[in-house]
């Protein structure tokens, strides 16, 4: 287990200290793991206090939702463990006035017992207290009665409803009524791609195979209701929504709010892909998505996965969701458009199409051979780049190959047109640094190349392209970049003056030797340079890609020459 903690026994207190240190609007209760608003009105003038909490490990819940328009206080237990009765009672005493308190409790036995007993003790002290149970996990619809389902990420929306009602001056009974109604109209379901590790335990709660996922799990590191093979994001979203919507009985025309929640280890990139499909799927069913939020809002430590929550809306509930609220973790107003807005991009004025020339077929065939070689080399390039960079080179070059294959015959009207066309295609297709490098090299090479170039013309174009790449990137020989294959290649090309075929073969061999030699170099540019000596021993992926396409170009040239001769 590797975690950025000091003492597993003190993670909760130290975490809460950090949360409060970062926000002057929060205060930490002495002797109890309770976070409350720092500037509460005098006791007699306080509105209804809205209090939630539970085990830690769900951050930013619950302390992250303490603030105006949301929670008045949050009570934290140990990781995945309900807080004690004494801590809950201390939170009620600290936050509530004569108007009373509403406790938002997720439907777990420990939470119900400890919050329930604390509420009873507070009532005995004269504090009006209502309890709202959230049981939004539809994964258990076929397993347990509705009242025994778990409370999961949809609880965040119940926090907002109750907090807004309290801020509006509603009494304790009305705040509870609105929150209970919201909880009843709420459905959630989650999926995990892996387990999490509780600091005090030191090992994952369960183990999944490389191609397995856990469907319908809670928020405490436990297994779900089913294990499944990994499927696409869209398929997962459809499966989760199908269960949620069936449980809620929603039909076309209904207004809803959507919550896309990360379980702690899911990048925002993947959550956005989930949100994209969820919005499209809901709208495709005729539902009106009035509000939507995305983020890691109620988590399970570092668990990779997500959950979806859908809440039925009416005008009153929508107004409560829209009411002002400020807290460290509340994600904002959630307003979404009725549909995705896409605006047209400005494009350069296209060149007039040129008629095919005598070399068009051969130029296209050589380009296709290069593209095929790059596609075949994807695993090699990915492996090299992953060992010394970010691992995207193989995919990038494959995208470039597909872009070359998609060029129409007019793109190969003559030599300069072919280079320009390929350069533009690679510029659009390849991300990162490779796209710009190849584009500038090909565009510069095409600049002064005649329509029917000779061997010397090709040599000058090759050199011009290499110089353009060096100018753009600032690299030089020995920096462990693509230039360590390109520079030996142009020297060999210039030295082999007898024929284009022999010059290309010499260039390819020199590029291969140069690429192999980069394994002994210490990178001085690019992401691999950040690894220092740790990158020594791994050949540069960019130089290897150059060697691959140059070898394919030489072979394609020879194949074309033989075809013409026959």
C-alpha positions as CSV (number, residue, x, y, z in Angstrom):
1,X,0.0,0.0,0.0
2,X,1.3,3.4,-1.0
3,X,-0.7,6.4,0.4
4,X,0.3,9.9,1.3
5,X,-0.6,9.6,5.0
6,X,1.3,9.9,8.2
7,X,-0.5,7.6,10.6
8,X,-3.5,5.5,9.4
9,X,-5.0,6.1,12.8
10,X,-5.0,9.9,12.3
11,X,-6.0,10.2,8.6
12,X,-9.5,11.5,9.3
13,X,-8.5,14.3,11.8
14,X,-5.5,15.4,9.6
15,X,-7.7,15.4,6.5
16,X,-10.3,17.6,8.2
17,X,-7.6,19.9,9.5
18,X,-6.4,20.3,5.9
19,X,-9.9,21.0,4.7
20,X,-10.5,23.7,7.3
21,X,-7.1,25.2,6.8
22,X,-7.9,25.8,3.2
23,X,-11.3,27.4,3.7
24,X,-11.9,30.3,6.2
25,X,-15.6,29.6,6.0
26,X,-15.2,26.3,7.8
27,X,-14.4,25.5,11.4
28,X,-13.4,22.2,13.1
29,X,-15.0,21.2,16.4
30,X,-12.6,20.6,19.2
31,X,-12.5,17.0,20.4
32,X,-14.8,15.7,17.6
33,X,-14.4,15.1,13.9
34,X,-17.1,17.6,13.0
35,X,-16.8,20.4,10.4
36,X,-19.3,23.3,10.6
37,X,-19.7,26.8,9.2
38,X,-17.4,29.2,10.9
39,X,-19.8,32.1,10.9
40,X,-23.1,30.8,12.2
41,X,-25.7,33.3,13.4
42,X,-26.5,33.5,17.1
43,X,-28.2,30.4,18.3
44,X,-31.7,32.0,18.7
45,X,-31.6,33.3,15.1
46,X,-30.4,30.3,13.3
47,X,-32.4,28.6,10.6
48,X,-32.9,24.9,10.5
49,X,-29.5,23.2,10.6
50,X,-28.8,20.6,7.9
51,X,-26.3,18.0,9.0
52,X,-24.9,15.0,7.2
53,X,-22.0,12.8,7.5
54,X,-20.8,9.2,7.7
55,X,-17.6,7.3,7.3
56,X,-14.6,9.1,5.8
57,X,-13.1,8.0,2.5
58,X,-15.9,9.7,0.4
59,X,-14.2,13.0,0.0
60,X,-15.1,15.7,-0.8
61,X,-18.2,14.4,1.0
62,X,-19.2,15.3,3.5
63,X,-17.2,18.3,4.8
64,X,-16.9,19.6,1.2
65,X,-20.6,20.4,1.2
66,X,-20.6,22.6,4.4
67,X,-21.5,26.1,3.4
68,X,-24.3,28.6,2.8
69,X,-27.2,26.9,1.0
70,X,-26.0,23.4,1.7
71,X,-24.9,21.7,5.0
72,X,-24.5,23.5,8.3
73,X,-22.2,20.7,9.6
74,X,-20.7,17.4,8.6
75,X,-19.8,14.6,11.0
76,X,-16.9,12.3,10.0
77,X,-16.2,8.7,11.2
78,X,-13.2,6.7,10.5
79,X,-12.7,5.5,6.9
80,X,-15.9,3.7,5.9
81,X,-17.1,3.6,9.5
82,X,-20.1,5.5,10.9
83,X,-19.3,8.4,13.3
84,X,-20.0,7.8,17.0
85,X,-23.3,8.9,18.6
86,X,-21.3,11.4,20.7
87,X,-19.8,13.1,17.6
88,X,-23.2,13.3,15.9
89,X,-24.7,14.8,19.0
90,X,-21.9,17.2,19.4
91,X,-22.5,18.3,15.8
92,X,-26.2,18.8,16.5
93,X,-25.5,20.9,19.6
94,X,-22.9,23.0,17.8
95,X,-25.0,23.7,14.7
96,X,-28.6,23.8,15.7
97,X,-30.7,26.4,17.4
98,X,-34.3,26.4,18.5
99,X,-35.4,25.9,14.9
100,X,-33.9,22.4,15.1
101,X,-32.0,20.2,12.7
102,X,-32.5,17.8,9.8
103,X,-30.1,14.9,9.5
104,X,-29.4,13.6,6.0
105,X,-28.4,9.9,6.5
106,X,-27.3,7.4,4.0
107,X,-29.0,4.1,4.4
108,X,-26.4,2.0,6.2
109,X,-27.0,0.3,9.5
110,X,-24.2,2.0,11.4
111,X,-25.3,5.5,10.2
112,X,-28.9,4.9,11.0
113,X,-28.2,3.6,14.5
114,X,-25.7,6.3,15.4
115,X,-27.5,9.3,13.8
116,X,-30.8,7.9,15.1
117,X,-29.7,7.6,18.7
118,X,-28.0,11.1,18.6
119,X,-31.3,12.5,17.2
120,X,-33.2,11.0,20.1
121,X,-30.8,12.4,22.7
122,X,-31.0,15.8,21.0
123,X,-34.8,15.7,21.2
124,X,-34.5,14.9,24.9
125,X,-32.5,18.2,25.2
126,X,-35.3,20.1,23.5
127,X,-33.8,20.3,20.0
128,X,-36.3,19.4,17.2
129,X,-34.6,16.9,15.0
130,X,-35.9,15.1,11.8
131,X,-34.1,12.4,10.0
132,X,-34.1,11.9,6.2
133,X,-32.9,8.5,4.9
134,X,-31.4,8.4,1.4
135,X,-31.6,4.9,-0.2
136,X,-31.0,5.7,-3.9
137,X,-29.1,2.6,-5.0
138,X,-31.3,0.9,-7.6
139,X,-28.8,-1.9,-8.1
140,X,-30.4,-3.6,-5.2
141,X,-34.0,-3.3,-6.6
142,X,-34.2,-7.1,-7.1
143,X,-32.3,-8.0,-3.9
144,X,-33.8,-6.0,-1.0
145,X,-37.0,-4.0,-0.3
146,X,-36.8,-0.3,-1.3
147,X,-36.4,0.8,2.3
148,X,-33.3,-1.3,2.7
149,X,-31.3,0.0,-0.3
150,X,-28.0,1.7,0.2
151,X,-27.5,5.5,0.0
152,X,-24.8,6.5,-2.5
153,X,-23.9,9.5,-4.6
154,X,-27.4,10.9,-5.1
155,X,-27.2,12.0,-1.5
156,X,-25.3,15.1,-2.7
157,X,-28.5,16.3,-4.4
158,X,-30.5,15.8,-1.2
159,X,-28.0,17.9,0.6
160,X,-28.7,20.7,-1.9
161,X,-32.4,20.4,-1.6
162,X,-32.4,20.4,2.2
163,X,-29.8,23.2,2.4
164,X,-31.8,25.5,0.0
165,X,-35.0,24.9,1.9
166,X,-33.4,25.7,5.2
167,X,-31.8,28.8,3.8
168,X,-35.2,29.9,2.5
169,X,-36.5,29.9,6.1
170,X,-38.6,26.6,5.9
171,X,-39.3,25.0,9.3
172,X,-37.8,21.7,10.3
173,X,-40.8,19.7,9.2
174,X,-40.9,21.3,5.8
175,X,-37.2,20.9,5.2
176,X,-37.5,17.2,6.0
177,X,-40.5,16.8,3.8
178,X,-38.8,18.4,0.8
179,X,-35.6,16.3,1.3
180,X,-37.6,13.1,1.8
181,X,-39.6,13.7,-1.4
182,X,-36.3,14.3,-3.3
183,X,-34.8,11.1,-1.9
184,X,-37.8,9.2,-3.0
185,X,-37.5,10.5,-6.6
186,X,-33.8,9.7,-6.9
187,X,-32.1,6.7,-8.4
188,X,-28.4,5.9,-8.6
189,X,-26.2,3.0,-9.8
190,X,-22.4,2.5,-10.0
191,X,-19.7,0.5,-11.7
192,X,-16.1,-0.1,-10.6
193,X,-13.1,-0.9,-12.7
194,X,-11.1,-1.9,-9.7
195,X,-11.0,-1.9,-5.9
196,X,-9.9,0.6,-3.3
197,X,-7.6,0.2,-0.3
198,X,-8.6,1.3,3.2
199,X,-5.5,2.8,4.9
200,X,-5.9,0.7,8.1
201,X,-6.4,-2.5,6.1
202,X,-3.6,-2.1,3.6
203,X,-5.0,-4.2,0.8
204,X,-7.7,-3.9,-1.8
205,X,-11.2,-5.0,-0.9
206,X,-11.5,-7.3,-3.9
207,X,-9.6,-8.3,-7.0
208,X,-10.8,-7.9,-10.6
209,X,-9.3,-9.5,-13.7
210,X,-7.8,-7.4,-16.4
211,X,-11.0,-7.5,-18.4
212,X,-13.5,-7.5,-15.5
213,X,-15.7,-4.8,-14.0
214,X,-18.0,-4.8,-10.9
215,X,-21.6,-3.7,-11.5
216,X,-23.9,-2.2,-8.9
217,X,-21.6,-1.6,-6.0
218,X,-21.8,0.6,-2.9
219,X,-19.3,3.3,-1.7
220,X,-17.4,1.3,0.9
221,X,-15.1,-0.8,-1.3
222,X,-17.4,-3.7,-1.3
223,X,-18.2,-5.9,-4.3
224,X,-21.2,-5.2,-6.5
225,X,-24.2,-7.3,-7.4
226,X,-22.6,-8.7,-10.5
227,X,-19.2,-9.1,-12.2
228,X,-19.1,-8.5,-16.0
229,X,-16.6,-8.3,-18.8
230,X,-15.3,-4.9,-19.7
231,X,-17.5,-3.1,-22.2
232,X,-17.4,0.4,-23.8
233,X,-18.3,3.5,-21.9
234,X,-21.5,4.0,-23.9
235,X,-22.6,0.4,-23.2
236,X,-22.0,0.9,-19.5
237,X,-23.9,4.2,-19.4
238,X,-26.9,2.6,-21.2
239,X,-26.9,-0.3,-18.8
240,X,-26.9,1.9,-15.7
241,X,-29.5,4.3,-17.0
242,X,-31.8,1.5,-18.1
243,X,-31.9,0.3,-14.5
244,X,-32.3,3.7,-13.0
245,X,-35.1,4.9,-15.3
246,X,-37.0,1.6,-15.0
247,X,-36.9,2.0,-11.2
248,X,-38.0,5.6,-11.3
249,X,-40.8,4.9,-13.9
250,X,-39.8,8.0,-15.9
251,X,-41.5,8.5,-19.3
252,X,-40.9,10.9,-22.2
253,X,-41.5,14.5,-21.3
254,X,-40.3,14.3,-17.7
255,X,-37.8,16.8,-16.4
256,X,-34.7,15.4,-14.7
257,X,-31.4,16.3,-13.2
258,X,-28.3,14.2,-13.8
259,X,-25.3,13.6,-11.6
260,X,-22.2,11.9,-13.1
261,X,-20.0,11.0,-10.2
262,X,-16.4,9.7,-10.1
263,X,-15.6,7.1,-7.4
264,X,-12.2,8.6,-6.7
265,X,-9.8,7.2,-9.3
266,X,-11.5,8.2,-12.6
267,X,-10.0,11.0,-14.7
268,X,-12.2,13.9,-15.7
269,X,-11.6,12.8,-19.3
270,X,-13.5,9.6,-18.7
271,X,-16.2,11.2,-16.7
272,X,-16.8,13.6,-19.6
273,X,-17.2,10.7,-21.9
274,X,-19.7,9.2,-19.5
275,X,-21.6,12.5,-19.2
276,X,-21.7,12.9,-23.0
277,X,-23.4,9.5,-23.4
278,X,-25.7,10.0,-20.4
279,X,-27.0,13.3,-21.7
280,X,-27.6,11.9,-25.2
281,X,-29.2,8.8,-23.8
282,X,-31.6,10.6,-21.6
283,X,-32.6,13.1,-24.3
284,X,-32.9,10.2,-26.8
285,X,-35.6,8.8,-24.4
286,X,-37.5,12.1,-24.6
287,X,-36.5,13.3,-21.1
288,X,-35.7,16.9,-20.5
289,X,-32.3,17.3,-18.7
290,X,-32.7,20.6,-16.9
291,X,-29.5,20.3,-14.8
292,X,-26.4,18.2,-14.9
293,X,-23.2,17.9,-12.9
294,X,-20.0,16.0,-13.4
295,X,-17.1,15.4,-10.9
296,X,-15.8,13.2,-8.1
297,X,-18.5,14.3,-5.6
298,X,-18.9,11.3,-3.4
299,X,-16.1,8.8,-3.7
300,X,-14.7,5.6,-2.4
301,X,-11.1,6.5,-1.8
302,X,-9.1,5.9,-5.0
303,X,-11.6,3.5,-6.6
304,X,-11.7,3.7,-10.4
305,X,-15.3,3.8,-11.6
306,X,-18.3,6.0,-11.6
307,X,-22.0,6.2,-10.7
308,X,-24.9,7.9,-12.3
309,X,-27.8,9.6,-10.4
310,X,-31.1,10.8,-11.9
311,X,-33.5,13.0,-10.0
312,X,-37.1,13.7,-11.0
313,X,-37.7,17.5,-11.2
314,X,-40.7,19.8,-10.7
315,X,-40.6,23.6,-10.6
316,X,-40.2,23.7,-6.8
317,X,-37.4,21.2,-6.7
318,X,-35.6,22.9,-9.6
319,X,-35.8,26.2,-7.8
320,X,-34.2,24.6,-4.7
321,X,-31.3,23.2,-6.9
322,X,-30.9,26.6,-8.4
323,X,-30.8,28.5,-5.1
324,X,-27.5,30.1,-4.2
325,X,-25.0,27.8,-2.5
326,X,-21.3,28.0,-1.8
327,X,-19.0,25.3,-0.4
328,X,-15.6,23.8,-1.2
329,X,-17.0,21.0,-3.3
330,X,-20.4,22.1,-4.7
331,X,-20.0,22.0,-8.5
332,X,-22.1,25.0,-9.5
333,X,-25.4,25.6,-11.0
334,X,-25.4,22.6,-13.4
335,X,-27.1,24.5,-16.2
336,X,-26.9,22.7,-19.6
337,X,-28.2,23.6,-23.0
338,X,-30.9,21.7,-24.7
339,X,-28.4,20.2,-27.1
340,X,-24.7,20.3,-27.8
341,X,-23.6,23.5,-29.7
342,X,-21.1,23.0,-32.5
343,X,-19.8,25.9,-34.6
344,X,-18.0,25.6,-37.9
345,X,-14.3,26.0,-37.9
346,X,-12.7,28.4,-40.3
347,X,-10.8,26.6,-43.1
348,X,-8.0,27.7,-45.4
349,X,-9.1,28.3,-49.0
350,X,-8.6,25.0,-50.8
351,X,-6.2,24.7,-53.7
352,X,-7.7,24.1,-57.1
353,X,-7.7,20.5,-57.9
354,X,-4.9,19.4,-60.2
355,X,-5.1,16.7,-62.9
356,X,-3.2,13.5,-62.3
357,X,0.3,13.3,-63.7
358,X,2.5,10.6,-64.9
359,X,3.8,9.8,-61.4
360,X,0.5,10.0,-59.5
361,X,-0.1,6.3,-59.3
362,X,3.4,5.6,-58.1
363,X,3.3,8.4,-55.5
364,X,0.1,7.0,-54.1
365,X,1.4,3.5,-54.0
366,X,4.5,4.5,-52.1
367,X,2.5,6.6,-49.6
368,X,0.2,3.6,-49.1
369,X,3.2,1.4,-48.4
370,X,4.5,3.9,-45.8
371,X,1.1,4.0,-44.2
372,X,0.8,0.2,-44.0
373,X,4.2,0.0,-42.4
374,X,3.3,2.5,-39.7
375,X,0.1,0.7,-38.9
376,X,2.0,-2.6,-38.5
377,X,4.5,-0.9,-36.2
378,X,1.9,0.5,-33.8
379,X,2.8,-2.0,-31.0
380,X,6.5,-1.4,-31.3
381,X,6.2,2.4,-31.2
382,X,3.7,2.4,-28.4
383,X,6.0,0.2,-26.3
384,X,9.0,2.4,-26.9
385,X,7.1,5.6,-26.2
386,X,5.5,4.2,-23.0
387,X,8.9,3.3,-21.6
388,X,10.3,6.7,-22.1
389,X,7.3,9.0,-22.7
390,X,3.5,9.1,-22.6
391,X,2.9,6.1,-24.8
392,X,0.8,7.9,-27.5
393,X,3.3,7.7,-30.4
394,X,2.0,4.4,-31.8
395,X,-1.6,5.6,-31.8
396,X,-0.6,8.9,-33.3
397,X,1.3,7.3,-36.2
398,X,-1.5,4.9,-36.8
399,X,-3.9,7.9,-37.1
400,X,-1.5,9.5,-39.5
401,X,-1.4,6.3,-41.5
402,X,-5.2,6.2,-41.7
403,X,-5.2,9.9,-42.8
404,X,-2.7,9.1,-45.6
405,X,-4.8,6.1,-46.8
406,X,-7.9,8.4,-46.9
407,X,-6.3,10.9,-49.4
408,X,-8.0,10.8,-52.8
409,X,-6.1,10.3,-56.0
410,X,-6.0,14.1,-56.7
411,X,-3.8,14.5,-53.7
412,X,-1.0,12.8,-55.7
413,X,-1.3,14.9,-58.8
414,X,2.4,15.6,-58.7
415,X,5.3,15.4,-56.1
416,X,4.9,18.8,-54.4
417,X,1.1,18.3,-54.2
418,X,1.6,14.9,-52.7
419,X,4.0,16.2,-50.0
420,X,1.7,19.1,-49.2
421,X,-1.4,16.8,-49.0
422,X,0.3,14.3,-46.7
423,X,1.7,17.1,-44.5
424,X,-1.8,18.6,-44.1
425,X,-3.3,15.2,-43.4
426,X,-0.6,14.4,-40.7
427,X,-1.0,17.9,-39.2
428,X,-4.7,17.2,-38.6
429,X,-4.4,13.5,-37.6
430,X,-1.4,13.3,-35.3
431,X,-1.5,15.0,-31.9
432,X,1.4,15.9,-29.7
433,X,4.7,17.0,-31.3
434,X,4.9,14.5,-34.1
435,X,2.1,16.1,-36.2
436,X,3.7,19.5,-36.3
437,X,7.1,18.1,-37.0
438,X,6.0,16.0,-39.9
439,X,3.8,18.7,-41.3
440,X,6.5,21.4,-41.3
441,X,9.0,19.0,-42.7
442,X,6.8,18.0,-45.6
443,X,5.5,21.5,-46.3
444,X,9.0,22.9,-46.4
445,X,10.2,20.0,-48.6
446,X,7.3,20.7,-51.1
447,X,8.0,24.5,-51.3
448,X,10.6,24.5,-54.0
449,X,10.1,20.9,-55.4
450,X,9.4,20.8,-59.1
451,X,6.4,18.8,-60.4
452,X,8.6,16.1,-61.8
453,X,11.7,16.2,-59.6
454,X,15.0,14.5,-60.3
455,X,17.2,12.8,-57.7
456,X,19.0,16.1,-56.8
457,X,15.7,17.8,-56.4
458,X,14.6,15.1,-54.0
459,X,17.8,15.4,-52.0
460,X,17.4,19.2,-51.6
461,X,13.8,18.7,-50.6
462,X,14.7,16.1,-48.0
463,X,17.4,18.3,-46.5
464,X,15.0,21.3,-46.4
465,X,12.4,19.3,-44.6
466,X,14.9,18.1,-42.0
467,X,16.2,21.7,-41.5
468,X,12.6,22.8,-40.9
469,X,12.1,20.1,-38.2
470,X,15.3,21.1,-36.5
471,X,14.3,24.8,-36.5
472,X,10.9,24.1,-35.1
473,X,12.0,21.7,-32.3
474,X,15.4,23.1,-31.5
475,X,17.0,19.7,-31.6
476,X,20.4,18.7,-32.9
477,X,22.3,15.5,-33.5
478,X,22.8,13.5,-30.3
479,X,19.7,14.9,-28.5
480,X,17.9,11.5,-28.8
481,X,15.2,12.6,-31.2
482,X,13.9,11.8,-34.7
483,X,16.8,13.9,-36.0
484,X,19.2,11.2,-34.9
485,X,17.6,9.0,-37.7
486,X,16.9,11.8,-40.2
487,X,20.4,13.4,-40.3
488,X,22.3,10.1,-41.0
489,X,19.6,9.4,-43.6
490,X,20.2,12.6,-45.6
491,X,24.0,12.2,-45.3
492,X,23.7,8.7,-46.8
493,X,21.2,9.8,-49.4
494,X,23.6,12.5,-50.6
495,X,26.6,10.2,-50.7
496,X,24.8,7.5,-52.8
497,X,24.8,9.4,-56.1
498,X,24.4,6.5,-58.5
499,X,20.6,6.0,-58.4
500,X,17.5,7.0,-56.5
501,X,16.9,3.4,-55.4
502,X,20.4,3.0,-53.9
503,X,20.2,6.4,-52.3
504,X,16.9,5.5,-50.6
505,X,18.2,2.1,-49.5
506,X,21.3,3.8,-48.0
507,X,19.1,6.4,-46.3
508,X,16.9,3.7,-44.8
509,X,19.9,1.7,-43.5
510,X,21.5,4.8,-42.0
511,X,18.2,5.8,-40.3
512,X,17.9,2.3,-38.8
513,X,21.4,2.5,-37.5
514,X,20.8,6.0,-36.1
515,X,17.6,5.0,-34.4
516,X,19.2,2.0,-32.8
517,X,22.1,4.2,-31.5
518,X,19.6,6.4,-29.6
519,X,19.3,3.7,-27.0
520,X,22.7,4.7,-25.8
521,X,21.9,8.4,-25.6
522,X,20.7,10.5,-22.7
523,X,17.6,12.4,-24.0
524,X,18.0,16.1,-23.9
525,X,14.6,17.1,-25.4
526,X,11.0,16.0,-25.1
527,X,9.3,14.1,-22.3
528,X,12.0,11.4,-22.2
529,X,14.5,14.0,-21.1
530,X,12.6,14.3,-17.8
531,X,13.7,10.7,-17.0
532,X,17.4,11.5,-17.3
533,X,19.6,8.4,-17.1
534,X,16.6,6.2,-16.5
535,X,15.7,6.6,-20.2
536,X,19.1,5.3,-21.4
537,X,18.7,1.8,-22.9
538,X,15.4,2.6,-24.7
539,X,15.6,3.6,-28.4
540,X,13.8,6.8,-29.2
541,X,10.3,6.2,-30.6
542,X,10.4,9.1,-33.0
543,X,13.7,8.0,-34.5
544,X,12.4,4.5,-34.8
545,X,9.3,5.7,-36.6
546,X,11.5,7.5,-39.1
547,X,13.5,4.3,-39.7
548,X,10.3,2.4,-40.3
549,X,8.7,4.8,-42.8
550,X,12.0,5.3,-44.7
551,X,12.5,1.6,-45.1
552,X,8.9,1.3,-46.4
553,X,9.5,4.2,-48.7
554,X,12.6,2.6,-50.1
555,X,10.8,-0.7,-50.6
556,X,7.8,1.0,-52.2
557,X,10.0,2.9,-54.6
558,X,11.8,-0.3,-55.7
559,X,8.4,-2.1,-56.1
560,X,7.2,0.8,-58.3
561,X,10.3,0.8,-60.4
562,X,10.0,-2.9,-61.0
563,X,6.4,-2.6,-61.9
564,X,7.2,0.2,-64.4
565,X,10.1,-1.9,-65.9
566,X,7.8,-4.9,-66.4
